[in-house]
Amino acid sequence: MTKIFVCSRFTHYDDFLFEHFMKYYLKLGVYKFLINFNYKFDKDKENFELFLENVKNSPYNNYIIYNIGPNTEKLFETPNIEMLKKLVNDNVNLEEDYIIPADSDEFQEFPDTLENIIQMMKENHYSYLNGCTKERISETGEIIMVEKDKDIFEQFPKFNDSLFVHPKIGIIKAKYFHYTGVGHHHISLNPTATDFEKEELSKSKHISTTNHFRWNLQGKIRLENWYKMWLDENFTGWKDIKKCEKMLTVFNQNLLEYK
């Protein structure tokens, strides 16, 4: 029987999203979550361990298969993506199952039930579905705090397509998850990809939507943390400081008016 897994990475800075994330995808009908938990700075270890303990004691623990790390500010996301790939290889039927790749602030949306979506993909021989981010903002366009006990879509009912929209892969055959790359923006074939794989991965459909909940007060703190890491001279991963600086200034504007 085909199963659908969500693959994600979480740090303690994402704790405000955790319950919203789990509720959303369980309601969508996913089977389990494959999560890499990690932190970057030594000073964050205590808060990270507290967050992880809360996850273990949550009602969602039985739905989660996880690993931890690597935890260092010297590396970017690639090693954590490799840890996710290990979770996939160890726990998923690569030939039968499907993966929804999602960052902690990304809530993938499809035009039908997951059961019907998978059936449609099989009938049409689609290897994955993709789309773009829908950058969710508050009713007034102000930067507000994400509340734990209120539906996150109700808190951020509007969106602005000028807010750094990106392409995203919404769901993919499990055997091709390793080609989604960091951020799952597009398929990244390596030199060892076979002609068969290239042909298979040419079959996709642009119908998924990634609801992106980053324009909030906690999201600003998350971005400030990335910015701090990128400025560290020991950091060796990919960085885009100019873009990050621009995004941080956007948090000071009304997001309905941003163009």
N, C-alpha and C positions, 0 to 999 in steps of 0.2 A: 504493500500500500504506500502510495506517495505521501511523503511528509514534507512540511515546509518549516524551515528553521529561519530565525532571525540572527544575523551575525552583527555584533556591535562591539564597541570599546567604551568603557566607562572609567571615569576618575571620580574622586570625591567631590570635585567641582560640578559634577552632573547629578548630584543627589536630588536636586529639586525636580529633575525630569524623570527619575527612575520609576516612580509609581505610575505617572502618566503614560510612560513608554510601555510598561508591562501591561497595563489595562488595555491600552489601545490595540496592541498586537494580539493579545489573547482573545479579545473580542473579534478581531479580524479572522481568527481561526488558525493561528500558527501552532505548531507542535511544541517546539522548545526554542530556547535562546542559547546561542553560543556566544559567550562574552569574555573578552580579555579585559581584566581590571588592571589598572596601572596608575602610577603617579610619577612625577618628574623630579621634584625637589626633595632633598632629604628632610627638610623642615615639614614636609607634608605627610610624612610617614604615619604619624599618630592619627591625623584626621582621616587619612585613607583607610587605616585599619579599623577605625570606628565605623566608617561608611560600609566597609565590607562586612563587618559583623552585623550591622543592621540589615544588610541584604540577606545574609544567611538566616536571620531570624524573621524575615518577612514571609508573608503567605505565598510569595512567588518563588521561593528558593527551590522547590521541587521541579520548576520549569527551566532551571538554569544549569548549564554545563559550562564551567569556566576554567581559565588559567590566569596566572598573574605575571605581570612584568613583560619585558624588562623595565625596571624603574630607574631611569637616569635622565638628567637634563641634557646629556651629551648626544643623545640620539633622537631622531624624529620618529615618525609613526611607523615606518617600514618594519622594524623588528616586532612591533605589536601586531601588525597585519600578518606577519609570518606565524605568530602564535595563534591567530585566528584560523589561519589555513590548517594548522595542526589540529585544532579542534574539529574542523570540518572533516579532515581526512580520518580522524579517529572515531567519529561519532555519526557520520552521515553515509547513507547509501548514495554514492556518487552517481550512479546510473539512474536512480529512480527519484531522488529527492530534489528539492529546490531551495534556494537561499534568497532571503530578502536582506540585502546589505543596507545597514542603516546606522549612521552616527547617532549618538545619544539624543540629539535634538532634531532628528529626522523621522517623520511619521509618513511612511509610504502609503499612497492611496491608489486604488484601482477602480475601474469603472464597473466591476462586477464582483461577486463573491470570489474568494480565493479558489474554491473548488471549481467554479466555472472558468476562472482565469487559467488555471492549470490545464483544464480540458481544452480550452481554446488554443493554448500554446502547443499542446501535443498534436491537435488536429492540423494546425498550420505550420508545424515544425519550427516554431520560434524558439531560439535558444535563450533569449532574454527579452524583457520589456524595459523601456526607458522613457525618460521625460525630462522635466526641468523642475527646479525648486520653485515652490510658492512661498515667498518670504512673508511669513505671518506677522502681523502687527496688531496692536490694540485698536479698539473702536475709535479712539480719539487721535491715534498716531503717536501718543506719548509712550515713553519707555516706562513700563510698569513691572512690578514684581510678579513672578509666576506663583499663583496660589496652589497649594497642594490639593485642596478639597473641592475645587471647581474645575469643570471640564476645560481642558486647555484650548480647545477650539472656540469655546465661548469667550474665553479670556482674550483671544487673538483672532477675531472673526474676519479681519480684513487683510489685504496683502498689497504689496507694491512691487511690480515687476522691474522697477529700476534699482532695487536693492541687491546688487551683486548676485543676480540669478545665475545658477550653474546647471549644466546637464547632469543627470544622475541615472544610474541603473537602478530600476525598482525591484526586479526579481530576475533570477538567472538559474539555469540548470546547475545543480551542485558541482558537477564535474568541471564546470568552467569558472567557478568562483575565483580560482587563483589568477584569472586574467582580468579581474576587476580593478586591480591597482589600488593605490592609496586614494581614498575619497570616493571610490566607485563612480567616477565621472564618466568613464568610457572604458572600452575594452583595450587592454594593453597586451598585445601579443609579443611573446619573446621569440628569439630566433629558432627555438626548437619546436615551435608550433607546426603541426602537420598541415598538409593541404586540406585534409578532411576537417580539422578543427577550424581552419580559416573559412571554409565553406559553411560550416555549421554556424559560426559566429557572425556570418553575414546575414543571418535570418533573425530579424528582430522587429519589434513594433513599438512606435512612440505613443504610448497611451497611459503610462503611469505618471503620478505626480508625487513629488517629495515635499510634504508640508514641513517647512523649516522654521523651528521655534528658537531663533537665536537673538531676536531683537527684544530683549528684556533686560532687567537689571542684573539678574544672575548671569545672563549671557555676556554682558559687558565684563563681568569679573572673569569669566572663562577666557575671553579674548585678551584681557589684560595679562592673564597668566601666560598665554602663548607668546605675547609680545615680550614679556620679561625673559622668557626662555630664549627667544630668537636673538635678543640683545646680548646674551651671555656669550663671551668669546670662546667658551668651551663647546658650544653647540655646533655640531657638524652636519646637521640635516638640512633639508630644503627649508627656505624661509622666504617670506615676502613682506619685509618690514614696511615698505612704502604703502602697500595695500592695507596692511594692518593699521597703520597710523590713520589712513583715510577712513577706514571703517569705524575706528574709535571716535573720530570727530562726528560721524553720523549719529552716534548715540546721543549727541547734544541737540539734535534737530527734531522737528516734528516729522515723523516718517511718512505721513500721508502726503506731505509736501515735497519730499525728496525726489529729485529728478536726475 
